[in-house]
Every structure is written in structure tokens, then in C-alpha cells.
């Protein structure tokens, strides 16, 4: 079918541009599973040839730009952090071979009549808020005020008796501020405020839950759906809040999921929001 040939072309283009996956661990195995059936996969010799070939003038990047800085022409993501769902960058030597975790930013939706499905994904800087001793609902002013207070408290010049410890803590506070200084409460995850709505599931269980609510949007935006699936599946734990409401005498039903994906081997923590609105009269008209 035409769709299969198109998918094959996209995968081959991505594979030839980005660094091929030469070692797939258990956490990354799902990338192979989500590829379309009957899509031809490059042979080992082709992958070695792609990995070892020198960059040419038409490889889609300026001269002198390192391999890890390339942008995948298919997924539109930088391979600097391994964000491309079909490519894995080589670990940098300065990190001691440690893999750098990925941060995603996704925002996509599906609409038909009054029906709507929308999905947003963004990094949740859990450790940064903890370092600043602030909740994730903190405003920009709260973050700036706390940063100044902690910087003064832990400044090495004021802690000469424990200089090494103070220097490390001061740097930790500084790094945390750089990550969250532009946020203004939008990363709030109201877990403690809704104990009756709380559910803690594994990554695989969360995929099934998200699929029921956000299926149409993931089908229409296939590659973004793949990235979301990989993020959720590799998370060791997913905290989910589920809200359901009815409007207009039951004609409109709404379902909203807010989830925090934690402790992934490949990704930083992420906040995922899935919203679904169904218009039942529209569905009945379409069925008839």
C-alpha cells in the first residue's frame, strides 16, 4: 500500500541521516516494536556504512557542526539528546559514556466537529524545584526570590568552614535556577490536592490509559504519538490524576488526564496532559 511505502521511505531517510541504533537495550526495544509492519529495515552492512561515512555537502547541516547537533528531517528533533525516535546519538566522552537524558516538548490535537482531543508534553524539573525548596506551582517571582535567598545562604564566601560542601550546593542551586527561571506556575502537578483522583501505574499501564483518551490525536500525529509512547513506556512510575465531567445535560462529556512520568532511563521527568471532549449528538448523527 502507499502508506507502507511512504513509511518505509521516511524510516530509511531518518536512518541514513541520523546515527543508527547499533545497541538496543530493553528500555529502547519498544522503538522497534512501534515501527510499521512490513517496513524494510536497513541491513547491518548498510548501517555500518551510514555510521562510518564522512559527512558530505548535502547531509543537511552546516560544515563543522558535530553529528550530535544534527536535526532529524523526519521527526524534526535534534539528535543532540537522542530525541529522534529512530536514532540514538553517540555518548559524549566528557560524560564518561553516560547517556544524556532527553527532554521533550509536544503539543498536538485532533478536532472533528465539536469533538476534540489535545495532548501536551513538557519536561518537569522535579529535582530543580527540590533544590530550590519550592513547589512546582511556584511563580516566577517566587523562584527569583528563593534563588537569591539560597544563594546568599550557601555562598562559598560565607561558608569558609565548609567550603567544598558550600561550593557544591551553591552550584546546584544555580543550575536549578537556570532550568526553572522562566516558568510561572505552568508546571504545577496538583497531586496532593486530589487524593481521590490519584492512580499510580507502570509505564505500560499508562500507555493503555492514554490510548483510550488520546487515540485520535496520536493517530493523526503519528511521530509525536511515537515519542509520547516511548516516553511513557520507559517510565518506571506514572502518577495519574483523572477528571471526568458532563455538560449540557450529558451531550458533552469531558475527560482530562494529568500525569507525571518519573524515573525513565532515557528521559527526564515529564508532565503529560491529555484532554478529551466528546459531543454525543455529533457521534449519533455520524453513526446514522
C-alpha positions in Angstrom: 0.0 0.0 0.0 1.0 3.6 -0.5 1.1 4.3 3.3 3.6 1.4 3.8 5.9 2.7 1.0 5.8 6.2 2.5 6.6 4.9 6.0 9.5 2.9 4.5 10.9 6.0 2.8 10.6 8.0 6.0 12.4 5.4 8.1 15.1 4.9 5.6 15.7 8.7 5.2 15.8 9.1 9.0 18.1 6.2 9.4 20.6 7.4 6.8 20.6 10.9 8.2 20.8 10.2 11.9 23.1 7.9 13.8 21.7 4.3 13.5 20.9 2.3 16.6 23.6 -0.2 17.0 22.9 -1.4 20.5 19.3 -1.6 21.7 18.7 -2.2 25.4 15.4 -3.4 27.0 14.2 0.2 27.6 14.7 1.1 23.9 13.2 -2.1 22.4 9.8 -0.5 22.1 11.2 1.7 19.3 11.5 -1.4 17.2 8.1 -2.7 18.1 6.2 0.5 17.1 7.6 0.5 13.6 5.0 -0.3 10.9 4.8 -3.9 9.9 6.4 -4.9 6.6 8.6 -1.8 6.6 12.1 -2.8 5.2 14.9 -2.4 7.7 18.4 -1.4 6.7 20.9 -4.3 6.8 23.9 -4.4 9.2 26.2 -3.5 6.4 24.1 -0.5 5.4 24.0 0.7 9.0 27.8 0.4 9.3 28.3 2.2 6.1 26.0 5.1 7.3 27.7 5.3 10.7 31.2 5.3 9.3 30.7 7.6 6.3 32.0 11.1 6.4 29.5 14.0 6.2 29.0 15.3 2.7 27.9 18.7 1.4 24.3 17.6 1.1 23.8 15.9 4.5 21.6 18.8 5.7 23.9 20.5 8.2 26.4 23.3 8.1 30.1 22.4 7.8 31.8 21.9 11.2 28.6 21.0 13.0 29.1 17.9 15.1 27.0 14.8 14.5 25.1 15.1 17.8 23.8 18.6 16.8 22.0 17.5 13.6 18.3 17.9 13.2 16.3 14.8 12.0 14.4 15.8 8.8 11.7 13.3 9.7 10.9 13.8 13.3 12.2 17.5 13.3 14.1 16.9 16.5 17.7 17.4 17.5 19.8 14.3 17.9 21.9 16.1 20.4 19.9 14.5 23.2 18.8 11.4 21.3 15.3 12.9 20.8 14.8 11.4 17.4 12.6 8.3 17.9 14.6 6.3 15.3 18.1 7.3 16.1 20.5 7.2 19.0 23.4 9.6 19.3 26.8 8.5 20.5 27.5 9.2 24.1 29.9 12.0 24.7 33.3 11.2 26.2 33.2 14.1 28.7 30.1 12.4 30.3 32.1 9.3 30.9 29.9 7.4 28.4 26.8 8.2 30.4 23.8 8.7 28.3 22.2 12.2 28.4 18.5 12.1 29.2 16.0 13.5 26.7 13.6 16.4 27.2 10.5 16.6 25.0 8.1 19.4 24.2 5.0 18.2 22.4 1.7 19.9 21.7 -0.8 18.4 19.2 -4.5 17.9 18.8 -7.3 16.3 16.8 -10.7 18.0 16.0 -13.9 16.9 14.3 -17.0 19.0 14.8 -17.4 19.6 18.5 -15.2 16.7 19.4 -11.6 17.5 20.5 -8.6 15.6 21.7 -5.5 17.5 22.8 -2.1 16.4 24.2 0.7 18.4 25.7 4.0 17.2 27.0 6.8 19.1 28.7 9.7 18.5 30.9 9.0 18.7 34.6 12.1 19.9 36.5 11.3 17.9 39.7 14.9 18.0 41.0 15.3 21.7 40.3 12.3 22.6 42.4 13.6 20.3 45.2 17.0 22.0 45.1 15.3 25.4 45.4 13.0 24.1 48.1 9.9 25.2 46.2 6.7 23.5 45.0 6.3 23.1 41.2 3.4 25.7 41.4 5.9 28.5 42.3 5.6 31.7 40.3 8.4 33.4 38.5 8.8 35.9 41.4 8.8 33.2 44.0 11.6 31.4 42.1 13.7 34.5 41.8 13.2 35.5 45.5 14.1 32.0 46.7 17.1 31.8 44.4 18.5 35.0 45.9 17.9 33.8 49.5 19.5 30.4 49.0 22.4 31.9 47.0 23.3 34.2 49.9 22.8 31.4 52.4 25.1 28.9 50.7 27.6 31.3 49.0 31.2 29.9 49.5 32.4 33.3 50.8 30.1 32.9 53.7 30.9 29.3 54.4 34.6 29.1 54.6 34.5 26.5 57.3 32.8 24.0 54.9 33.9 25.5 51.6 33.7 22.3 49.4 30.2 21.5 50.5 29.0 25.1 50.1 30.5 25.4 46.6 28.7 22.2 45.5 25.4 23.3 47.0 25.8 26.8 45.5 26.4 25.4 42.0 23.4 23.0 42.5 21.2 26.0 43.3 22.5 28.0 40.4 21.9 25.1 37.9 18.4 24.6 39.3 17.5 28.3 38.8 18.6 28.2 35.2 16.2 25.4 34.5 13.1 26.9 36.1 13.7 30.7 36.0 11.3 31.2 33.0 8.4 29.1 34.5 5.5 30.8 36.1 3.4 28.0 37.7 2.5 26.2 34.5 4.4 23.0 35.7 2.1 22.6 38.7 1.0 19.0 39.2 -1.8 19.1 41.8 -1.2 15.6 43.1 -1.7 16.2 46.8 -4.8 18.3 46.3 -6.8 15.4 44.7 -6.2 12.2 46.7 -9.5 10.7 45.4 -8.3 11.1 41.8 -4.9 9.5 42.3 -3.6 6.5 40.4 -0.1 5.1 40.3 0.7 2.9 37.3 3.6 1.4 35.4 4.6 2.8 32.0 2.9 0.0 30.1 -0.3 0.5 32.1 -0.2 4.3 31.4 0.1 3.7 27.7 -3.3 1.8 27.7 -4.8 4.6 29.8 -3.6 7.4 27.5 -4.6 5.4 24.4 -8.3 5.4 25.5 -8.3 9.1 25.9 -5.9 10.4 23.3 -6.1 7.9 20.5 -7.3 10.1 17.6 -4.6 12.8 18.2 -1.9 10.1 18.3 -3.1 8.5 15.1 -3.3 11.9 13.3 0.2 13.0 14.5 1.9 9.7 14.2 5.5 10.6 15.1 4.6 12.7 18.1 2.5 9.8 19.2 5.5 7.5 18.9 7.6 9.9 21.0 4.9 10.1 23.7 4.6 6.3 23.7 8.4 5.8 24.2 8.5 8.4 27.0 5.6 6.8 28.9 6.7 3.2 28.4 10.2 3.8 29.6 9.0 5.5 32.8 9.3 3.4 35.9 6.3 5.0 37.5 3.5 7.3 36.3 1.3 9.3 38.6 -2.1 10.0 37.0 -4.9 12.3 38.0 -8.2 11.6 36.1 -11.0 14.2 36.0 -14.4 13.5 34.2 -17.3 16.0 33.8 -20.6 16.3 31.9 -22.0 19.4 30.3 -25.2 20.4 28.5 -27.3 17.7 30.1 -24.8 15.0 29.1 -24.5 16.0 25.5 -20.9 17.0 26.1 -18.5 14.7 28.2 -15.0 15.7 29.1 -12.1 13.6 30.4 -8.8 15.2 31.5 -5.7 13.3 32.5 -2.7 15.0 34.2 0.2 12.7 34.6 3.8 12.9 35.9 6.2 10.4 34.2 9.0 9.5 36.6 12.4 7.8 36.6 12.8 6.9 32.9 16.2 5.6 31.8 16.0 7.7 28.7 14.0 10.8 29.6 13.9 13.4 32.3 10.6 13.6 34.3 7.7 14.9 32.2 4.3 16.4 32.7 1.7 15.0 30.3 -1.8 16.5 29.9 -4.4 14.7 27.8 -7.8 16.2 27.3 -10.8 14.7 25.5 -14.2 16.2 24.7 -16.9 14.1 23.1 -20.1 15.5 21.6 -22.6 12.6 21.7 -25.2 14.1 19.3 -22.5 14.5 16.7 -21.5 10.9 17.1 -25.1 9.7 16.8 -25.6 11.7 13.6 -22.4 10.3 12.1 -23.4 6.7 13.0 -26.8 7.0 11.3 
